[in-house]
């Protein structure tokens, strides 16, 4: 049991620690202190559900259905291009300022919907979380323990990212910081979108 748990923990850590669109989104929300804890919790729940789905059968379904992967790829690329453009516009405007004045605080609903989109419209989530982590988990002697390990890695990572960035926010509340952050987010979104489109 503990071997399967540890395998899930280590495999998931190795994948989610790489800077990606989901991490960039959580980081941005945390630095702004804009519903960052609910966003982190949502990412943890989504990861746990996707890993469990992959371990218990969805990985096999996706691997044998090119149409579903194509829909995820093009829908994800379109969303990433749109979100990257928004970040680029913020970086080039006076809206990209520090804590109290950078942007109007969005509602919890709007932020959570954006977090869901960043998570579920990104094909890399399905390729990494469902196919890769899920396929490895299906081979474990204790698949349930493996899922718990992967979920623990997600919980530790996103809560650390959310709380750590929020703690640093008062020292990072400068206009230049927000412009750099938005430029990095835009670059990340465009980069992943390009990878998806060029992979066709």
SVG drawing of the C-alpha trace seen along z (x, -y; Angstrom):
<svg xmlns="http://www.w3.org/2000/svg" viewBox="-20 -53 30 59">
<polyline fill="none" stroke="black" stroke-width="0.4" points="0.0,0.0 2.7,-2.5 4.7,-1.7 1.8,-2.6 1.1,-5.7 4.7,-6.8 4.8,-6.1 1.7,-8.3 3.2,-11.1 6.5,-11.1 5.1,-10.8 2.6,-13.6 5.1,-15.9 7.4,-15.4 4.7,-16.5 2.9,-19.3 6.0,-21.1 6.9,-22.0 5.7,-25.5 2.5,-25.3 -0.7,-27.2 -2.4,-25.9 0.6,-26.9 0.9,-30.3 -2.8,-30.9 -2.6,-29.9 0.5,-32.0 -1.1,-35.1 -4.2,-34.8 -2.1,-34.2 0.1,-37.3 -3.1,-39.3 -4.7,-37.7 -7.8,-37.2 -9.6,-34.1 -6.3,-32.2 -7.2,-29.5 -10.5,-28.5 -8.6,-28.4 -5.8,-26.2 -8.5,-23.9 -10.3,-23.6 -7.0,-22.6 -6.4,-19.9 -10.0,-18.5 -9.7,-18.5 -6.4,-16.8 -7.6,-14.1 -10.7,-13.4 -8.7,-13.3 -6.1,-11.0 -8.7,-8.7 -10.5,-8.7 -7.3,-7.8 -6.4,-5.0 -9.8,-3.4 -10.3,-3.4 -10.4,-6.9 -6.8,-6.6 -7.6,-3.6 -10.7,-5.4 -8.7,-8.5 -5.8,-6.6 -8.1,-4.9 -10.2,-8.0 -8.3,-10.4 -11.4,-12.6 -11.6,-13.4 -7.9,-14.3 -8.3,-16.5 -11.3,-18.4 -9.3,-18.9 -6.3,-20.1 -8.0,-22.7 -10.4,-23.9 -7.4,-24.2 -5.3,-26.1 -8.1,-28.6 -8.6,-29.2 -4.9,-29.6 -4.5,-32.1 -7.5,-34.1 -6.2,-34.1 -2.7,-34.9 -4.0,-37.9 -5.8,-39.2 -2.6,-38.9 -0.6,-40.7 -3.2,-43.5 -2.9,-43.9 0.9,-44.0 0.7,-46.8 -1.8,-48.9 -1.9,-50.9 -4.2,-48.3 -1.2,-46.1 -0.4,-47.7 0.1,-46.7 -2.1,-45.4 -4.8,-48.0 -5.1,-49.4 -4.0,-46.9 -7.4,-45.5 -11.0,-45.5 -11.4,-42.4 -13.3,-39.8 -16.1,-37.8 -15.4,-34.3 -17.6,-32.8 -15.6,-34.5 -12.3,-33.5 -13.4,-29.9 -14.8,-29.6 -11.4,-30.9 -9.6,-28.3 -11.8,-25.5 -11.1,-26.6 -7.4,-26.8 -7.5,-23.3 -10.0,-21.5 -9.4,-23.1 -5.7,-22.4 -5.0,-19.1 -1.7,-18.7 -3.9,-18.0 -5.4,-15.0 -2.1,-13.8 -0.2,-14.1 -2.7,-13.6 -5.1,-11.2 -3.0,-9.3 0.5,-9.3 -0.3,-9.3 -3.4,-7.3 -1.7,-4.6 1.0,-4.2 -1.5,-4.0 -3.5,-1.3 -0.5,0.9 0.0,0.5 -0.9,3.2 -3.0,0.7 -4.5,-1.8 -6.5,-3.6 -3.4,-4.3 -1.6,-5.5 -4.5,-8.0 -4.3,-9.2 -0.5,-9.7 -1.0,-11.8 -3.8,-13.8 -1.5,-14.5 1.2,-15.8 -1.3,-18.1 -2.6,-19.3 0.9,-20.0 2.0,-21.8 -1.0,-24.1 -1.4,-25.1 2.3,-25.9 2.1,-27.9 -1.0,-29.7 0.1,-30.5 3.7,-31.2 2.9,-33.6 0.2,-35.4 2.8,-35.8 5.2,-37.5 2.5,-39.6 3.1,-42.7 6.8,-42.8 5.8,-42.3 3.1,-44.9 4.9,-47.1 3.7,-48.0 6.8,-46.5 6.2,-43.2 2.7,-42.9 3.8,-43.7 6.5,-41.1 4.0,-38.6 1.4,-39.2 4.1,-39.0 5.3,-35.7 1.7,-34.4 1.1,-35.5 4.3,-33.9 3.4,-30.6 -0.1,-30.6 1.2,-31.3 4.0,-28.8 1.6,-25.9 -0.9,-27.0 1.9,-26.9 3.0,-23.4 -0.6,-22.1 -1.1,-23.6 2.3,-22.6 1.8,-19.0 -1.0,-18.5"/>
</svg>
